[in-house]
């Protein structure tokens, strides 16, 4: 086998062609490819953003944070349910402790 062939017997070009048939949705900013358009759309929302920009976006999307562990939620009722789990665990520890 030549330098341009892999163990499977396909050239890099053949593998690349197959890859892009399977993942035809390519990010114009970074070149990452996806098999579904919605995955590219989701990726495009964060591609190229700084860590600070991503943190702000995350905080806006998940504004309800647990005061005990920091886990964040997109709805208050989800935070309430989560905090109830903390209380249940604390009660079990107190009973057995």
N, C-alpha and C positions, 0 to 999 in steps of 0.2 A: 504494500500500500504506500502511496506517495504521501508527502507532507500535508497535502490538502485533503486527505481522506481520514475519516474517523474510524474507529473500530467497527462501527455498525455498517461500514461500507458506503456511507453517503458523504458527499462533499459538504463543506460548510455552506456553500450556496444552496444546495438541496435542503439542508436542514433549515436554513433561514427562510426559504420559500415556504416550507411547510409551516414553520412557526407563524409567519405573517398571514397565512391562510387561516390558521386557527385563532390568531389574535390580530384581526385586521384594524382595530381601533387604536391608533397610536397618538400619544401625547405630543403635541407640537413643541412643547417647552423642553421636555427631558428625554423623549424617545421611548418611554415605557409603553408596552403594548398590552391591550386587553381584549378578551374574547367577547365582551358585551359592551354596548354603547353606554349603558348606565354606569358601568364601572369607570369608564374614561371620564364621564361627567363628574362623578364623585371625586376622582383623583384630581381633576382639573381645578376643583375648588381649593385644594391645598398645595398643589404643585408650585414650587417657587416661592412660597411664603416663608418668612423668617420664623424661628421658634416663638418669638414674642407675638407675632401676628396669629400664629396657630393657637397659642395660649388664650389670647383674647377671644378668638372665634369659639374655642371650646367653652370658655366661661360664659359666653353669651348663649350658647346652645344648651348648656347644663348649669343653670343659675342656682339650683337648689343643692347646697353642699351640706353633708353631714358634719356636725360639729365634733363628733367623736373620732371619726376615721378619715374624713375628707372626701369620701366618695361623693360624686356629684350626679344629679339627676335632672331630667328635662321637665319634670312635673312635681309639684308639691306632694301629691298623694303618694308618689313613688318614694320620696324622701321619708314621709310619715311611716310607710310600711317598713322601710329599711331601719329607721330608728326604733321601731317596735321590736325588730329582731335583736338590736343591741340590748333593749330592756329585758327581753326574754332570756337572753344569755346571762345577763347580770343576775336575774332572779334564780336561774339554775345554779349559778356559781355560789350564790348566797345560801341556797338550800343545802348544797353538798359540802360547803366549805367550812 
